[in-house]
């Protein structure tokens, strides 16, 4: 008996102490809601099977903000696959077409931009004018919502253009999705026959090249992990990210996190999303 006790003690001594571990994902989310005095919506989904691994308020509505730009470029690529659009087509625009935060498109008033360049600007730099120019090619907010219905998303809706769609008023259903619906739609775009294999690779690459997501999940990503993402933000206490993650530089899971109705600063929102991401990653590695 004494020998067995010694073996158990030796085994326990080799285990990591729980006090040093990050909170479980749902515990971290509850902490975030308490600290933010707001709401968090999250889903972690297996990319291959579509199985939900972790979820919190996954069927509640949250403002999409700029995360809609991934779906928008998915709709553009669907038109390319159908022969109704070309990524090489040049679009010319005027000064009055520019809206707030257009770091790429504002530099090309003289020469215009191709459809592909506009998608790259919309996703990698979250260029708002680029998004509006692309939105016009798919029939505006109503056209993008119709595309979503065609691919089986009966929840996500876009009602306005940039930058009004980022208003994020409490209780407003306009320009919203749910974490579950966004994850399912992203999975359809990247794994089903809704897009050609070439278009799937292009959409994913634009997300890999995201240059404005550094303070969020990318800030806690372990070495050698894959990430492709798109963020969204509102001045009215909302923040969001849609991402694909995985070890060994492979996309294995979809993670969608939305925050809303909080008085916290943007830096605090970024920190909370990073914390939730860190908890998910640590739980994944166990």
C-alpha positions in Angstrom: 0.0 0.0 0.0 2.8 2.4 0.9 4.4 1.6 -2.5 1.1 2.4 -4.3 0.8 5.7 -2.5 4.4 6.7 -3.4 3.7 5.9 -7.1 0.5 8.0 -7.1 2.4 10.9 -5.4 5.2 10.6 -8.0 2.7 10.6 -10.8 0.9 13.7 -9.5 4.2 15.5 -9.1 4.7 15.2 -12.9 1.4 16.8 -13.8 1.1 20.5 -14.5 -0.5 22.5 -11.7 -4.0 23.7 -12.5 -3.2 27.1 -10.8 -0.9 27.9 -13.7 -3.3 26.9 -16.5 -5.4 29.4 -18.4 -9.1 29.2 -17.8 -11.3 26.8 -19.8 -12.8 28.5 -22.8 -16.3 28.9 -21.4 -14.8 30.1 -18.1 -12.8 32.7 -19.9 -15.8 33.9 -21.9 -17.8 34.3 -18.7 -15.0 36.3 -17.2 -14.9 38.4 -20.3 -18.6 39.2 -20.1 -18.2 40.2 -16.5 -15.2 42.4 -17.1 -16.7 44.0 -20.2 -20.2 44.4 -18.9 -21.3 43.2 -22.3 -22.1 40.1 -24.3 -19.8 37.6 -26.0 -20.8 35.2 -28.7 -18.5 32.4 -29.8 -18.3 29.2 -31.6 -15.5 26.8 -32.3 -16.3 24.4 -35.2 -14.4 21.5 -36.8 -13.7 22.6 -40.4 -13.9 19.0 -41.8 -17.0 17.8 -40.2 -18.8 20.9 -39.2 -19.2 19.6 -35.6 -19.5 22.3 -32.9 -16.8 21.9 -30.3 -17.4 24.9 -28.1 -20.2 27.5 -28.1 -21.5 30.4 -26.1 -24.5 32.5 -27.2 -23.9 31.0 -30.7 -27.5 31.6 -31.8 -27.7 35.2 -30.6 -27.4 38.1 -33.0 -24.3 40.2 -33.1 -23.2 43.0 -35.5 -21.0 41.7 -38.3 -19.1 44.9 -38.8 -16.2 44.3 -41.2 -16.3 40.5 -40.9 -19.0 40.7 -43.6 -16.2 41.4 -46.1 -15.2 37.7 -46.2 -18.7 36.8 -47.2 -18.8 39.6 -49.7 -15.7 38.4 -51.4 -17.1 34.9 -51.3 -20.1 36.2 -53.3 -17.8 38.0 -55.7 -15.8 34.8 -56.3 -19.1 32.9 -56.8 -19.8 35.3 -59.7 -16.3 34.7 -61.0 -16.9 31.0 -61.0 -20.2 31.5 -62.8 -18.5 33.6 -65.5 -20.3 36.8 -64.5 -17.3 38.5 -63.1 -13.5 38.7 -63.6 -10.9 39.4 -60.9 -8.9 41.3 -63.5 -11.8 43.7 -64.4 -10.8 47.3 -63.6 -13.2 49.4 -61.7 -12.9 53.2 -61.8 -14.3 55.4 -59.1 -14.4 59.0 -58.0 -13.5 61.0 -54.9 -17.2 61.1 -53.8 -17.2 57.3 -53.8 -14.6 57.2 -50.9 -15.8 56.8 -47.3 -14.0 56.9 -44.0 -11.0 54.5 -43.7 -10.0 53.6 -47.2 -6.2 53.3 -46.9 -5.7 51.5 -50.2 -8.5 52.7 -52.5 -7.8 56.4 -51.8 -4.4 55.9 -53.4 -5.9 54.7 -56.7 -8.4 57.4 -57.7 -6.4 58.1 -60.9 -6.0 54.5 -62.1 -8.8 52.5 -60.4 -8.5 49.0 -59.0 -9.3 45.5 -60.3 -12.0 43.4 -58.6 -9.2 41.2 -57.2 -7.3 44.2 -55.8 -10.5 45.5 -54.2 -11.1 42.1 -52.5 -7.6 42.1 -51.2 -7.9 45.6 -49.9 -11.3 44.9 -48.3 -10.0 41.8 -46.4 -6.4 42.4 -45.7 -6.7 46.1 -44.9 -10.5 46.3 -44.2 -10.8 49.1 -46.8 -14.4 50.4 -46.6 -14.6 52.0 -50.0 -13.3 48.8 -51.6 -16.1 47.0 -49.8 -18.7 49.4 -51.1 -17.4 49.1 -54.7 -17.6 45.3 -54.5 -21.0 45.4 -52.8 -22.3 47.3 -55.8 -21.2 44.5 -58.1 -23.3 41.9 -56.2 -26.5 44.0 -56.0 -25.8 45.9 -52.8 -26.8 44.8 -49.3 -30.0 43.1 -50.6 -28.0 41.2 -53.2 -25.5 39.9 -50.7 -28.3 38.9 -48.4 -29.9 37.0 -51.3 -26.6 35.2 -51.9 -26.6 34.1 -48.3 -30.1 32.7 -48.6 -29.0 30.9 -51.8 -26.3 29.1 -49.9 -28.5 28.2 -47.0 -27.8 30.9 -44.5 -31.3 32.1 -43.5 -30.0 34.2 -40.5 -27.2 36.5 -41.6 -28.4 39.8 -43.2 -26.8 42.9 -44.6 -28.9 46.0 -44.7 -26.6 49.0 -45.1 -23.4 50.1 -46.7 -20.1 51.1 -45.2 -19.7 52.8 -42.9 -23.3 52.9 -41.5 -23.4 49.1 -41.1 -21.0 49.4 -38.2 -23.5 51.3 -36.1 -24.1 48.3 -33.7 -27.1 49.8 -31.9 -28.4 47.6 -29.0 -31.3 45.4 -30.1 -30.9 46.3 -33.8 -31.1 43.3 -36.1 -29.7 45.1 -39.1 -26.3 44.0 -40.4 -26.1 41.1 -38.0 -25.4 37.4 -37.9 -25.0 34.7 -35.2 -21.7 33.0 -34.5 -23.2 29.7 -35.6 -24.5 31.0 -38.9 -21.3 32.9 -39.7 -19.2 29.8 -39.0 -21.4 27.5 -41.1 -21.4 30.0 -44.0 -17.6 30.3 -43.9 -17.3 26.6 -43.8 -19.6 26.3 -46.9 -17.5 28.8 -48.8 -14.3 27.1 -48.0 -15.2 23.4 -48.2 -18.3 22.8 -50.3 -18.9 23.1 -54.0 -20.3 26.6 -53.5 -16.9 27.9 -54.8 -14.4 26.3 -57.0 -11.2 25.0 -55.5 -9.3 27.9 -57.0 -11.7 30.4 -55.5 -11.6 28.7 -52.1 -7.8 29.0 -52.1 -8.0 32.6 -53.1 -10.5 33.5 -50.4 -8.4 31.7 -47.8 -5.2 33.4 -49.0 -6.8 36.9 -48.6 -7.6 36.0 -45.0 -4.1 34.7 -44.4 -2.8 38.0 -45.6 -4.9 40.0 -43.1 -2.7 42.9 -41.9 -5.0 44.5 -39.3 -5.6 41.6 -36.9 -2.3 41.6 -35.0 -3.6 42.5 -31.5 -6.3 39.7 -31.5 -5.8 35.9 -31.8 -2.6 36.4 -33.8 -1.0 37.9 -30.7 -1.4 34.6 -28.8 -0.8 32.1 -31.7 1.9 29.5 -30.9 4.8 29.1 -33.3 4.0 26.9 -36.3 0.2 27.4 -36.1 -1.9 28.4 -39.0 -4.3 31.4 -39.0 -6.5 33.1 -41.5 -8.8 35.8 -40.2 -10.9 38.9 -40.7 -11.8 41.4 -37.9 -14.6 43.9 -37.5 -15.0 46.9 -35.2 -17.6 49.5 -34.2 -17.2 52.7 -32.2 -20.3 51.6 -30.2 -18.7 48.8 -28.1 -18.6 46.0 -30.6 -15.8 43.9 -31.9 -15.5 40.7 -33.9 -13.3 38.1 -35.6 -13.8 35.2 -37.9 -10.8 32.9 -38.1 -9.4 29.5 -39.2 -6.8 28.0 -36.9 -4.7 24.9 -36.6 -1.4 23.5 -35.5 1.2 22.3 -38.0 0.3 25.2 -40.3 -3.0 23.5 -41.2 -6.5 25.0 -41.0 -8.5 22.7 -38.8 -11.1 24.7 -37.0 -13.3 27.8 -37.5 -13.4 30.2 -34.6 -16.0 33.1 -34.5 -16.0 35.6 -31.7 -18.2 38.6 -31.4 -18.5 41.2 -28.6 -21.2 43.8 -28.2 -22.9 46.3 -25.9 -19.9 47.1 -23.8 -18.4 50.4 -22.7 -14.9 49.0 -22.9 -12.2 50.6 -25.1 -11.0 49.0 -28.3 -7.8 47.9 -26.7 -9.7 46.1 -23.9 -11.9 44.4 -26.5 -8.8 43.2 -28.4 -7.3 41.9 -25.1 -10.5 40.0 -24.3 -10.6 38.3 -27.7 -7.0 37.4 -27.4 -7.7 35.9 -24.0 -10.5 33.8 -25.4 -8.3 32.7 -28.2 -5.6 31.8 -25.8 -8.0 29.7 -23.7 -9.2 27.9 -26.9 -5.7 27.1 -28.0 -4.6 25.9 -24.6 -7.6 23.7 -24.3 -7.0 22.4 -27.8 -3.4 21.4 -27.0 -4.3 19.3 -23.9 
